[in-house]
Amino acid sequence: MKTKEEIEKCIDVCKRLRDVIPSHSMFGDDNHGKLDQQAALLEKCIGKTEDEVQELAEILCDIKASSDQLDPVDWVLGDLDDFVSESDIEVFSKK
C-alpha cells in the first residue's frame, strides 16, 4: 500500500497535470473533471488502512463506478503501476 507521502505526491501530479492538459479530449471527455475526481479520491485514502481503502473500492463498485474511476484506489493498494505521472505533465507542457 502507498504511503501518505506517495499519495500526496500523486495528488500534486494530478493538480499540475490539470494545469497543462486540455480541459476536454477531442471526444468531449472532461479531462479536468476526471483529474479533480481522482485527486479527491486520493485525498480520501490518506490515513486509511488497507482494509478501509478496500471498503472504499467496494462502495465505488456498488455505485457502478467506471474502472478508470477506481484507478486511484487500485494505485494506492499497489494493484496498478501508474495512472498519472510526471511524464504526462512533460508531454502536455510541450504542446
N, CA, C and O atoms as CSV, one atom per row, in Angstrom:
chain,resi,resn,atom,element,x,y,z
A,1,MET,N,N,0.848,-1.180,0.000
A,1,MET,CA,C,0.000,0.000,0.000
A,1,MET,C,C,0.891,1.239,0.000
A,1,MET,O,O,1.960,1.257,0.610
A,2,LYS,N,N,0.430,2.265,-0.692
A,2,LYS,CA,C,1.183,3.510,-0.813
A,2,LYS,C,C,1.186,4.277,0.517
A,2,LYS,O,O,0.248,4.186,1.309
A,3,THR,N,N,2.252,5.025,0.734
A,3,THR,CA,C,2.367,5.837,1.939
A,3,THR,C,C,1.633,7.156,1.758
A,3,THR,O,O,1.249,7.523,0.647
A,4,LYS,N,N,1.443,7.862,2.864
A,4,LYS,CA,C,0.811,9.175,2.820
A,4,LYS,C,C,1.591,10.100,1.885
A,4,LYS,O,O,1.000,10.839,1.098
A,5,GLU,N,N,2.910,10.053,1.976
A,5,GLU,CA,C,3.748,10.920,1.143
A,5,GLU,C,C,3.589,10.594,-0.339
A,5,GLU,O,O,3.523,11.499,-1.171
A,6,GLU,N,N,3.528,9.303,-0.674
A,6,GLU,CA,C,3.344,8.907,-2.077
A,6,GLU,C,C,1.986,9.373,-2.599
A,6,GLU,O,O,1.871,9.829,-3.737
A,7,ILE,N,N,0.966,9.253,-1.759
A,7,ILE,CA,C,-0.378,9.683,-2.163
A,7,ILE,C,C,-0.404,11.193,-2.359
A,7,ILE,O,O,-0.963,11.682,-3.342
A,8,GLU,N,N,0.194,11.932,-1.435
A,8,GLU,CA,C,0.227,13.385,-1.563
A,8,GLU,C,C,0.989,13.815,-2.814
A,8,GLU,O,O,0.597,14.778,-3.472
A,9,LYS,N,N,2.060,13.121,-3.147
A,9,LYS,CA,C,2.814,13.430,-4.367
A,9,LYS,C,C,1.950,13.184,-5.605
A,9,LYS,O,O,1.984,13.968,-6.553
A,10,CYS,N,N,1.188,12.108,-5.597
A,10,CYS,CA,C,0.319,11.797,-6.733
A,10,CYS,C,C,-0.795,12.845,-6.863
A,10,CYS,O,O,-1.165,13.223,-7.974
A,11,ILE,N,N,-1.322,13.308,-5.741
A,11,ILE,CA,C,-2.325,14.376,-5.772
A,11,ILE,C,C,-1.727,15.616,-6.424
A,11,ILE,O,O,-2.373,16.276,-7.237
A,12,ASP,N,N,-0.484,15.925,-6.057
A,12,ASP,CA,C,0.213,17.067,-6.640
A,12,ASP,C,C,0.372,16.898,-8.154
A,12,ASP,O,O,0.194,17.854,-8.908
A,13,VAL,N,N,0.708,15.684,-8.598
A,13,VAL,CA,C,0.848,15.420,-10.038
A,13,VAL,C,C,-0.493,15.637,-10.740
A,13,VAL,O,O,-0.537,16.225,-11.821
A,14,CYS,N,N,-1.578,15.171,-10.138
A,14,CYS,CA,C,-2.912,15.385,-10.726
A,14,CYS,C,C,-3.196,16.871,-10.894
A,14,CYS,O,O,-3.683,17.304,-11.938
A,15,LYS,N,N,-2.889,17.645,-9.865
A,15,LYS,CA,C,-3.163,19.089,-9.919
A,15,LYS,C,C,-2.282,19.789,-10.945
A,15,LYS,O,O,-2.747,20.679,-11.657
A,16,ARG,N,N,-1.019,19.397,-11.026
A,16,ARG,CA,C,-0.113,20.015,-12.004
A,16,ARG,C,C,-0.473,19.598,-13.424
A,16,ARG,O,O,-0.369,20.398,-14.354
A,17,LEU,N,N,-0.897,18.349,-13.593
A,17,LEU,CA,C,-1.316,17.886,-14.914
A,17,LEU,C,C,-2.551,18.653,-15.369
A,17,LEU,O,O,-2.687,18.972,-16.550
A,18,ARG,N,N,-3.438,18.943,-14.447
A,18,ARG,CA,C,-4.655,19.694,-14.767
A,18,ARG,C,C,-4.315,21.062,-15.369
A,18,ARG,O,O,-5.043,21.574,-16.219
A,19,ASP,N,N,-3.200,21.643,-14.918
A,19,ASP,CA,C,-2.790,22.959,-15.416
A,19,ASP,C,C,-2.315,22.942,-16.866
A,19,ASP,O,O,-2.305,23.983,-17.522
A,20,VAL,N,N,-1.921,21.774,-17.376
A,20,VAL,CA,C,-1.360,21.726,-18.730
A,20,VAL,C,C,-2.176,20.898,-19.723
A,20,VAL,O,O,-1.976,21.012,-20.932
A,21,ILE,N,N,-3.080,20.080,-19.231
A,21,ILE,CA,C,-3.848,19.210,-20.127
A,21,ILE,C,C,-5.082,19.980,-20.644
A,21,ILE,O,O,-5.643,20.800,-19.917
A,22,PRO,N,N,-5.497,19.724,-21.869
A,22,PRO,CA,C,-6.714,20.373,-22.368
A,22,PRO,C,C,-7.912,20.034,-21.472
A,22,PRO,O,O,-7.986,18.933,-20.927
A,23,SER,N,N,-8.831,20.959,-21.323
A,23,SER,CA,C,-9.978,20.730,-20.447
A,23,SER,C,C,-10.860,19.583,-20.928
A,23,SER,O,O,-11.491,18.898,-20.123
A,24,HIS,N,N,-10.901,19.377,-22.245
A,24,HIS,CA,C,-11.701,18.282,-22.808
A,24,HIS,C,C,-10.887,17.551,-23.869
A,24,HIS,O,O,-10.075,18.148,-24.576
A,25,SER,N,N,-11.123,16.267,-23.961
A,25,SER,CA,C,-10.466,15.479,-25.007
A,25,SER,C,C,-11.142,15.772,-26.337
A,25,SER,O,O,-12.181,16.431,-26.384
A,26,MET,N,N,-10.546,15.279,-27.417
A,26,MET,CA,C,-11.167,15.504,-28.727
A,26,MET,C,C,-12.493,14.762,-28.860
A,26,MET,O,O,-13.245,14.994,-29.806
A,27,PHE,N,N,-12.781,13.866,-27.909
A,27,PHE,CA,C,-14.056,13.143,-27.907
A,27,PHE,C,C,-15.064,13.795,-26.963
A,27,PHE,O,O,-16.184,13.308,-26.811
A,28,GLY,N,N,-14.656,14.911,-26.322
A,28,GLY,CA,C,-15.553,15.632,-25.429
A,28,GLY,C,C,-15.476,15.206,-23.977
A,28,GLY,O,O,-16.235,15.709,-23.148
A,29,ASP,N,N,-14.568,14.283,-23.647
A,29,ASP,CA,C,-14.438,13.842,-22.255
A,29,ASP,C,C,-13.874,14.979,-21.404
A,29,ASP,O,O,-13.009,15.729,-21.857
A,30,ASP,N,N,-14.361,15.101,-20.190
A,30,ASP,CA,C,-13.947,16.157,-19.270
A,30,ASP,C,C,-12.652,15.759,-18.551
A,30,ASP,O,O,-12.691,15.122,-17.498
A,31,ASN,N,N,-11.516,16.135,-19.124
A,31,ASN,CA,C,-10.216,15.786,-18.539
A,31,ASN,C,C,-10.021,16.411,-17.160
A,31,ASN,O,O,-9.540,15.747,-16.241
A,32,HIS,N,N,-10.390,17.674,-17.012
A,32,HIS,CA,C,-10.192,18.360,-15.739
A,32,HIS,C,C,-11.071,17.745,-14.650
A,32,HIS,O,O,-10.621,17.543,-13.522
A,33,GLY,N,N,-12.300,17.457,-14.984
A,33,GLY,CA,C,-13.211,16.838,-14.010
A,33,GLY,C,C,-12.696,15.491,-13.535
A,33,GLY,O,O,-12.780,15.166,-12.351
A,34,LYS,N,N,-12.164,14.711,-14.462
A,34,LYS,CA,C,-11.631,13.392,-14.116
A,34,LYS,C,C,-10.442,13.530,-13.158
A,34,LYS,O,O,-10.350,12.806,-12.167
A,35,LEU,N,N,-9.536,14.462,-13.462
A,35,LEU,CA,C,-8.384,14.670,-12.578
A,35,LEU,C,C,-8.823,15.173,-11.205
A,35,LEU,O,O,-8.257,14.770,-10.190
A,36,ASP,N,N,-9.817,16.043,-11.167
A,36,ASP,CA,C,-10.340,16.539,-9.891
A,36,ASP,C,C,-10.918,15.388,-9.061
A,36,ASP,O,O,-10.690,15.308,-7.854
A,37,GLN,N,N,-11.665,14.505,-9.717
A,37,GLN,CA,C,-12.251,13.352,-9.021
A,37,GLN,C,C,-11.165,12.414,-8.510
A,37,GLN,O,O,-11.259,11.894,-7.398
A,38,GLN,N,N,-10.139,12.201,-9.321
A,38,GLN,CA,C,-9.066,11.312,-8.914
A,38,GLN,C,C,-8.308,11.886,-7.717
A,38,GLN,O,O,-7.982,11.153,-6.783
A,39,ALA,N,N,-8.026,13.184,-7.738
A,39,ALA,CA,C,-7.338,13.824,-6.615
A,39,ALA,C,C,-8.188,13.751,-5.349
A,39,ALA,O,O,-7.668,13.490,-4.264
A,40,ALA,N,N,-9.490,13.982,-5.487
A,40,ALA,CA,C,-10.389,13.915,-4.331
A,40,ALA,C,C,-10.433,12.511,-3.747
A,40,ALA,O,O,-10.457,12.341,-2.528
A,41,LEU,N,N,-10.443,11.507,-4.614
A,41,LEU,CA,C,-10.463,10.128,-4.146
A,41,LEU,C,C,-9.154,9.779,-3.438
A,41,LEU,O,O,-9.158,9.100,-2.410
A,42,LEU,N,N,-8.048,10.243,-3.988
A,42,LEU,CA,C,-6.754,10.018,-3.340
A,42,LEU,C,C,-6.731,10.655,-1.954
A,42,LEU,O,O,-6.219,10.059,-1.006
A,43,GLU,N,N,-7.282,11.858,-1.830
A,43,GLU,CA,C,-7.324,12.530,-0.531
A,43,GLU,C,C,-8.111,11.709,0.485
A,43,GLU,O,O,-7.773,11.694,1.668
A,44,LYS,N,N,-9.159,11.026,0.029
A,44,LYS,CA,C,-9.955,10.187,0.927
A,44,LYS,C,C,-9.174,8.966,1.410
A,44,LYS,O,O,-9.501,8.385,2.445
A,45,CYS,N,N,-8.146,8.580,0.662
A,45,CYS,CA,C,-7.349,7.401,1.018
A,45,CYS,C,C,-6.275,7.707,2.061
A,45,CYS,O,O,-5.761,6.797,2.711
A,46,ILE,N,N,-5.938,8.979,2.221
A,46,ILE,CA,C,-4.895,9.354,3.181
A,46,ILE,C,C,-5.346,9.008,4.594
A,46,ILE,O,O,-6.450,9.350,5.017
A,47,GLY,N,N,-4.467,8.324,5.309
A,47,GLY,CA,C,-4.754,7.978,6.700
A,47,GLY,C,C,-5.626,6.751,6.888
A,47,GLY,O,O,-5.928,6.364,8.016
A,48,LYS,N,N,-6.028,6.144,5.792
A,48,LYS,CA,C,-6.876,4.948,5.879
A,48,LYS,C,C,-6.007,3.693,5.883
A,48,LYS,O,O,-4.903,3.683,5.338
A,49,THR,N,N,-6.518,2.650,6.501
A,49,THR,CA,C,-5.851,1.358,6.464
A,49,THR,C,C,-6.145,0.688,5.127
A,49,THR,O,O,-7.021,1.125,4.381
A,50,GLU,N,N,-5.417,-0.358,4.837
A,50,GLU,CA,C,-5.656,-1.084,3.590
A,50,GLU,C,C,-7.089,-1.600,3.534
A,50,GLU,O,O,-7.720,-1.555,2.478
A,51,ASP,N,N,-7.611,-2.088,4.655
A,51,ASP,CA,C,-8.992,-2.583,4.685
A,51,ASP,C,C,-9.990,-1.460,4.404
A,51,ASP,O,O,-10.984,-1.667,3.708
A,52,GLU,N,N,-9.722,-0.279,4.943
A,52,GLU,CA,C,-10.626,0.852,4.709
A,52,GLU,C,C,-10.595,1.290,3.248
A,52,GLU,O,O,-11.627,1.669,2.695
A,53,VAL,N,N,-9.419,1.242,2.618
A,53,VAL,CA,C,-9.312,1.587,1.203
A,53,VAL,C,C,-10.034,0.536,0.363
A,53,VAL,O,O,-10.707,0.872,-0.611
A,54,GLN,N,N,-9.895,-0.727,0.736
A,54,GLN,CA,C,-10.626,-1.804,0.038
A,54,GLN,C,C,-12.129,-1.573,0.147
A,54,GLN,O,O,-12.863,-1.753,-0.825
A,55,GLU,N,N,-12.578,-1.179,1.323
A,55,GLU,CA,C,-14.000,-0.906,1.528
A,55,GLU,C,C,-14.470,0.246,0.642
A,55,GLU,O,O,-15.564,0.203,0.080
A,56,LEU,N,N,-13.632,1.277,0.524
A,56,LEU,CA,C,-13.944,2.398,-0.365
A,56,LEU,C,C,-14.091,1.914,-1.803
A,56,LEU,O,O,-15.000,2.343,-2.514
A,57,ALA,N,N,-13.203,1.024,-2.232
A,57,ALA,CA,C,-13.289,0.462,-3.585
A,57,ALA,C,C,-14.586,-0.312,-3.769
A,57,ALA,O,O,-15.223,-0.223,-4.819
A,58,GLU,N,N,-14.972,-1.065,-2.759
A,58,GLU,CA,C,-16.223,-1.832,-2.836
A,58,GLU,C,C,-17.429,-0.912,-2.940
A,58,GLU,O,O,-18.366,-1.190,-3.689
A,59,ILE,N,N,-17.406,0.177,-2.193
A,59,ILE,CA,C,-18.506,1.153,-2.268
A,59,ILE,C,C,-18.593,1.731,-3.675
A,59,ILE,O,O,-19.682,1.864,-4.233
A,60,LEU,N,N,-17.440,2.072,-4.244
A,60,LEU,CA,C,-17.439,2.603,-5.607
A,60,LEU,C,C,-17.968,1.581,-6.600
A,60,LEU,O,O,-18.701,1.931,-7.526
A,61,CYS,N,N,-17.604,0.331,-6.413
A,61,CYS,CA,C,-18.118,-0.727,-7.302
A,61,CYS,C,C,-19.627,-0.858,-7.159
A,61,CYS,O,O,-20.339,-1.062,-8.142
A,62,ASP,N,N,-20.111,-0.740,-5.915
A,62,ASP,CA,C,-21.551,-0.849,-5.677
A,62,ASP,C,C,-22.336,0.259,-6.358
A,62,ASP,O,O,-23.488,0.062,-6.744
A,63,ILE,N,N,-21.708,1.436,-6.508
A,63,ILE,CA,C,-22.411,2.526,-7.191
A,63,ILE,C,C,-22.062,2.555,-8.679
A,63,ILE,O,O,-22.341,3.520,-9.392
A,64,LYS,N,N,-21.444,1.466,-9.114
A,64,LYS,CA,C,-21.140,1.254,-10.524
A,64,LYS,C,C,-20.195,2.306,-11.096
A,64,LYS,O,O,-20.421,2.844,-12.179
A,65,ALA,N,N,-19.136,2.585,-10.348
A,65,ALA,CA,C,-18.107,3.495,-10.852
A,65,ALA,C,C,-17.393,2.813,-12.004
A,65,ALA,O,O,-17.217,1.595,-11.997
A,66,SER,N,N,-16.983,3.591,-12.990
A,66,SER,CA,C,-16.248,3.018,-14.108
A,66,SER,C,C,-14.854,2.621,-13.635
A,66,SER,O,O,-14.378,3.096,-12.604
A,67,SER,N,N,-14.206,1.746,-14.398
A,67,SER,CA,C,-12.900,1.230,-13.987
A,67,SER,C,C,-11.865,2.339,-13.832
A,67,SER,O,O,-11.018,2.261,-12.942
A,68,ASP,N,N,-11.913,3.376,-14.681
A,68,ASP,CA,C,-10.921,4.440,-14.545
A,68,ASP,C,C,-11.169,5.291,-13.307
A,68,ASP,O,O,-10.252,5.966,-12.840
A,69,GLN,N,N,-12.387,5.278,-12.759
A,69,GLN,CA,C,-12.651,5.979,-11.509
A,69,GLN,C,C,-12.007,5.238,-10.339
A,69,GLN,O,O,-11.726,5.840,-9.303
A,70,LEU,N,N,-11.775,3.948,-10.497
A,70,LEU,CA,C,-11.154,3.149,-9.443
A,70,LEU,C,C,-9.633,3.168,-9.531
A,70,LEU,O,O,-8.968,2.692,-8.611
A,71,ASP,N,N,-9.065,3.702,-10.603
A,71,ASP,CA,C,-7.613,3.708,-10.778
A,71,ASP,C,C,-6.863,4.258,-9.566
A,71,ASP,O,O,-5.871,3.657,-9.156
A,72,PRO,N,N,-7.300,5.388,-8.968
A,72,PRO,CA,C,-6.558,5.880,-7.809
A,72,PRO,C,C,-6.536,4.887,-6.644
A,72,PRO,O,O,-5.509,4.732,-5.982
A,73,VAL,N,N,-7.653,4.222,-6.394
A,73,VAL,CA,C,-7.711,3.244,-5.306
A,73,VAL,C,C,-6.828,2.045,-5.630
A,73,VAL,O,O,-6.095,1.560,-4.768
A,74,ASP,N,N,-6.896,1.568,-6.864
A,74,ASP,CA,C,-6.038,0.447,-7.273
A,74,ASP,C,C,-4.570,0.815,-7.131
A,74,ASP,O,O,-3.757,-0.016,-6.728
A,75,TRP,N,N,-4.225,2.057,-7.462
A,75,TRP,CA,C,-2.843,2.513,-7.342
A,75,TRP,C,C,-2.416,2.553,-5.872
A,75,TRP,O,O,-1.321,2.104,-5.532
A,76,VAL,N,N,-3.280,3.091,-4.998
A,76,VAL,CA,C,-2.973,3.166,-3.567
A,76,VAL,C,C,-2.721,1.770,-3.010
A,76,VAL,O,O,-1.825,1.574,-2.188
A,77,LEU,N,N,-3.507,0.812,-3.457
A,77,LEU,CA,C,-3.375,-0.561,-2.968
A,77,LEU,C,C,-2.218,-1.308,-3.618
A,77,LEU,O,O,-1.889,-2.422,-3.209
A,78,GLY,N,N,-1.599,-0.706,-4.625
A,78,GLY,CA,C,-0.464,-1.338,-5.291
A,78,GLY,C,C,-0.849,-2.269,-6.418
A,78,GLY,O,O,-0.015,-3.032,-6.907
A,79,ASP,N,N,-2.106,-2.217,-6.839
A,79,ASP,CA,C,-2.586,-3.083,-7.912
A,79,ASP,C,C,-2.443,-2.453,-9.296
A,79,ASP,O,O,-2.768,-3.088,-10.299
A,80,LEU,N,N,-1.968,-1.230,-9.359
A,80,LEU,CA,C,-1.814,-0.510,-10.618
A,80,LEU,C,C,-0.513,0.275,-10.538
A,80,LEU,O,O,-0.254,0.953,-9.543
A,81,ASP,N,N,0.311,0.186,-11.587
A,81,ASP,CA,C,1.604,0.864,-11.567
A,81,ASP,C,C,1.450,2.377,-11.533
A,81,ASP,O,O,1.978,3.029,-10.632
A,82,ASP,N,N,0.749,2.935,-12.481
A,82,ASP,CA,C,0.548,4.387,-12.573
A,82,ASP,C,C,-0.760,4.674,-13.267
A,82,ASP,O,O,-1.217,3.899,-14.107
A,83,PHE,N,N,-1.359,5.791,-12.911
A,83,PHE,CA,C,-2.495,6.272,-13.705
A,83,PHE,C,C,-2.246,7.720,-14.115
A,83,PHE,O,O,-2.871,8.210,-15.056
A,84,VAL,N,N,-1.350,8.404,-13.427
A,84,VAL,CA,C,-0.818,9.703,-13.848
A,84,VAL,C,C,0.665,9.706,-13.516
A,84,VAL,O,O,1.109,9.003,-12.608
A,85,SER,N,N,1.426,10.499,-14.256
A,85,SER,CA,C,2.860,10.527,-13.980
A,85,SER,C,C,3.455,11.874,-14.373
A,85,SER,O,O,2.842,12.669,-15.087
A,86,GLU,N,N,4.659,12.100,-13.887
A,86,GLU,CA,C,5.390,13.318,-14.236
A,86,GLU,C,C,5.570,13.419,-15.758
A,86,GLU,O,O,5.549,14.516,-16.315
A,87,SER,N,N,5.745,12.278,-16.423
A,87,SER,CA,C,5.947,12.310,-17.879
A,87,SER,C,C,4.699,12.818,-18.601
A,87,SER,O,O,4.809,13.409,-19.676
A,88,ASP,N,N,3.511,12.596,-18.025
A,88,ASP,CA,C,2.294,13.146,-18.614
A,88,ASP,C,C,2.357,14.671,-18.631
A,88,ASP,O,O,1.961,15.311,-19.605
A,89,ILE,N,N,2.860,15.239,-17.544
A,89,ILE,CA,C,2.972,16.696,-17.452
A,89,ILE,C,C,3.945,17.201,-18.523
A,89,ILE,O,O,3.672,18.193,-19.198
A,90,GLU,N,N,5.070,16.518,-18.671
A,90,GLU,CA,C,6.059,16.913,-19.672
A,90,GLU,C,C,5.471,16.888,-21.082
A,90,GLU,O,O,5.683,17.813,-21.867
A,91,VAL,N,N,4.734,15.828,-21.396
A,91,VAL,CA,C,4.150,15.682,-22.734
A,91,VAL,C,C,3.204,16.836,-23.027
A,91,VAL,O,O,3.292,17.448,-24.092
A,92,PHE,N,N,2.309,17.143,-22.109
A,92,PHE,CA,C,1.328,18.190,-22.369
A,92,PHE,C,C,1.899,19.591,-22.236
A,92,PHE,O,O,1.349,20.537,-22.802
A,93,SER,N,N,2.982,19.740,-21.506
A,93,SER,CA,C,3.626,21.054,-21.383
A,93,SER,C,C,4.308,21.461,-22.677
A,93,SER,O,O,4.476,22.650,-22.945
A,94,LYS,N,N,4.703,20.475,-23.483
A,94,LYS,CA,C,5.404,20.758,-24.731
A,94,LYS,C,C,4.468,21.124,-25.871
A,94,LYS,O,O,4.918,21.610,-26.908
A,95,LYS,N,N,3.176,20.897,-25.693
A,95,LYS,CA,C,2.225,21.169,-26.779
A,95,LYS,C,C,1.873,22.617,-26.867
A,95,LYS,O,O,1.086,23.011,-27.727
